[in-house]
Amino acid sequence: MSTEPTTQPTILDAWNEPDGAVARGTVILVPGRGETAAEYQRFGRRIAAENWKVRLVALDLDDAEPSRTAVEKLLADETLPAPKALVGVDAGATWVARIANAVGADAAVIAGAATTDSSQVGDWQAELDARSACPVHRGVLDADTSFARGALNQALPAEWAVAVAPALPTLVIHGDADPLTPLAQAVAPYASADNAVVKVVHGGRHDVLNDATHRAVAATLVLFLESLRLGGDLPAIVSDLTGARR
């Protein structure tokens, strides 16, 4: 659970680097529709273990201003180290893409983005299947009494219909088996952007940070963050030797 208390109700949870370690930067995570802090305990601990501070900010689709205020305070907080990356999931991803430039983030991560015409889900079993194939995460969803079942059917604000691609270093992660937002639709705004890195999770469903491939996705995110530390042009840290066999 949280490693430090917070008095801001919009900030749901926080994870810090291990004792004695030096934080390498800050991740501000905005979850998707229906989600609570319970769904991101595993993710928060994992990214914090890599010496990145993590802060979880709630998003209310009916009134996003408190969320924006919380994000701006975190970005301005000099006790939180740079670079500072906004990471959004589902509706949170769509919102992060829209505000990242204006609030002064150093980077954006768009994970399993939703759109105003994303498909809807049926019963609870259908929602579980749409969200994740990870049995552990499905168990967390099933056990979380605060989780809003059926929230994936909540419509995004109409003004979000036009996709926005941030003009800053951006990582897009999307599953090719996402039944809610088709891959081509989700990545189209970023496909030709020089500042965007687009990664496809093979077999990935909608909750891409918490799907069966969550380890590989987290590793992809950490590699992006570490590259961001070297510069906004995202220089390669590890690359293939030209002509070498794979």
Helices and strands as residue ranges (DSSP letters): E 11-15, E 25-30, G 37-40, H 41-49, E 52-57, H 65-76, E 84-89, H 91-103, E 107-111, H 124-131, H 135-143, G 151-153, G 158-160, E 170-175, H 183-187, E 196-201, G 208-210, H 214-230
